[in-house]
Amino acid sequence: MLALLALAAGTLSACTPAPEPTPTPTAAFASEAEAFAAAEEVYRAYLMAAAQRAEGDATAAPEAYLSGPALEADLQAQRDLKSKGIRIVGASTIRQFVGLKADVNGMVALVSAEVCVDISESRILDQDDSDITPLNRPQLGKLDVEFSGDATELLISTSLPSEDSEC
């Protein structure tokens, strides 16, 4: 009887499929250089979408490039502009992008960069479309920017004025 139970148990275990192998996680990016290039591309796309939004393009979605504190700050800035009856028009461009650090070994990459943004072509307009841009406004601004994500979706997570404001 014991032999019969052992044989039945052995037969049942032979019918049980082997567990599927767990895929090995891959790094978010192959290298720091790849992560820095992706981050710069994301920031350029964000600036382009922000300019399109400023020009009234209802399909522009700069918030699609943002997450966390950067998204919250953008949403608050839009509310503030609306409540004050002012808007920003014109494009800002990247003058310089310097990748500082990229942790690319995990499934989620963390990328840090200094971005020098040229705002010389942007203007602040009031409700009457009068230009109220301060005459002494700097033409360039340096930002400390953090990105997080992977090769399929890297987002700006923070963007703050740099302590060293000169580009």
C-alpha positions in Angstrom: 0.0 0.0 0.0 2.8 2.4 0.9 4.5 1.6 -2.4 1.3 2.4 -4.3 1.0 5.8 -2.5 4.7 6.6 -3.3 4.1 5.7 -6.9 1.0 7.9 -7.1 2.8 10.8 -5.4 5.7 10.4 -7.9 3.3 10.3 -10.8 1.4 13.4 -9.6 4.6 15.4 -9.1 5.7 14.5 -12.6 2.5 16.1 -13.9 3.1 19.4 -12.1 4.6 21.9 -14.4 8.0 23.3 -13.4 7.8 26.9 -12.2 8.5 29.5 -14.8 11.9 31.2 -14.4 11.8 34.7 -13.0 13.1 37.2 -15.5 16.3 38.9 -14.5 15.8 42.6 -13.9 17.6 44.8 -16.4 19.1 48.2 -15.7 17.1 51.2 -16.6 19.8 52.5 -19.0 22.9 50.8 -20.4 25.2 53.7 -19.3 25.3 57.1 -17.7 25.8 58.7 -21.1 22.6 57.1 -22.4 20.7 58.3 -19.3 22.0 61.9 -19.6 21.0 61.9 -23.3 17.5 60.7 -22.5 17.2 63.3 -19.7 18.2 66.1 -22.0 15.7 64.9 -24.6 12.9 64.9 -22.0 13.8 68.4 -20.8 13.8 69.7 -24.4 10.4 68.1 -25.1 9.1 69.6 -21.9 10.2 73.1 -22.9 8.6 72.7 -26.3 5.3 71.5 -24.8 5.4 74.4 -22.3 5.8 76.9 -25.2 3.0 75.3 -27.1 0.7 75.5 -24.0 1.7 79.2 -23.6 0.7 79.9 -27.2 -2.7 78.4 -26.5 -2.3 74.9 -27.9 -5.0 72.9 -26.0 -3.3 69.6 -27.0 0.0 70.6 -25.5 0.7 68.6 -22.3 4.0 69.7 -20.6 2.8 68.0 -17.4 3.2 64.6 -19.2 7.0 65.1 -18.7 6.7 65.8 -15.0 6.1 63.8 -11.8 6.1 64.5 -8.0 7.2 67.9 -6.8 7.9 69.1 -10.4 4.3 68.3 -11.4 2.9 69.9 -8.3 5.0 73.1 -8.9 3.8 73.3 -12.5 0.2 72.9 -11.6 0.5 75.6 -8.9 2.3 78.0 -11.2 -0.5 77.6 -13.8 -3.1 78.4 -11.1 -1.1 81.4 -9.9 -0.7 82.8 -13.4 -4.4 82.3 -14.0 -5.5 84.0 -10.7 -3.2 87.0 -11.5 -4.5 87.3 -15.1 -1.1 86.9 -16.6 0.5 84.5 -19.0 3.9 83.7 -20.3 4.5 83.5 -24.1 7.5 82.6 -26.2 9.8 79.7 -26.0 12.6 78.9 -23.5 15.5 76.9 -24.8 18.3 74.9 -23.3 21.6 76.8 -23.5 23.5 74.1 -21.8 22.8 70.7 -20.2 25.3 69.2 -17.9 24.7 65.7 -16.6 26.0 65.4 -13.0 25.1 62.0 -11.7 23.2 59.0 -13.0 22.3 55.9 -11.0 21.4 53.5 -13.8 22.0 50.1 -12.2 18.5 49.6 -10.8 15.3 49.2 -12.7 14.6 52.9 -12.0 17.2 55.4 -13.0 17.9 58.6 -11.0 19.5 61.3 -13.1 20.8 64.7 -11.8 21.6 67.6 -14.1 22.3 71.3 -14.3 20.3 73.0 -17.0 21.0 76.5 -18.2 17.7 77.8 -19.7 17.6 80.8 -22.1 14.4 82.7 -21.4 15.2 85.7 -23.5 12.5 84.9 -26.0 9.7 84.6 -23.4 7.5 87.5 -22.2 5.0 88.0 -19.4 1.7 89.4 -20.7 -1.2 90.8 -18.6 -4.9 90.5 -19.4 -4.6 93.3 -22.0 -1.7 91.6 -23.7 0.6 94.3 -22.4 4.2 93.2 -21.9 5.0 93.3 -18.1 8.3 91.4 -18.3 10.7 93.0 -15.8 13.3 95.0 -17.6 16.1 93.7 -15.4 15.1 90.0 -15.7 18.1 87.8 -16.3 18.1 86.2 -19.8 19.5 82.9 -18.5 18.7 80.8 -15.5 20.4 77.8 -14.1 18.3 74.9 -12.7 19.1 71.8 -10.7 16.9 69.1 -12.2 16.3 65.6 -11.1 14.8 62.9 -13.4 13.5 59.4 -12.5 12.3 56.5 -14.5 13.6 54.2 -17.2 14.3 54.1 -20.9 10.6 54.0 -21.7 9.5 56.8 -19.3 11.9 59.2 -17.8 10.2 62.1 -16.1 11.3 65.4 -14.5 10.8 64.9 -10.7 12.3 68.2 -9.4 13.4 71.4 -11.0 14.7 74.1 -8.7 16.8 77.3 -9.2 20.5 76.5 -8.7 22.3 78.0 -5.8 24.9 79.1 -8.4 22.5 81.0 -10.7 25.1 81.8 -13.4 25.2 79.7 -16.4 
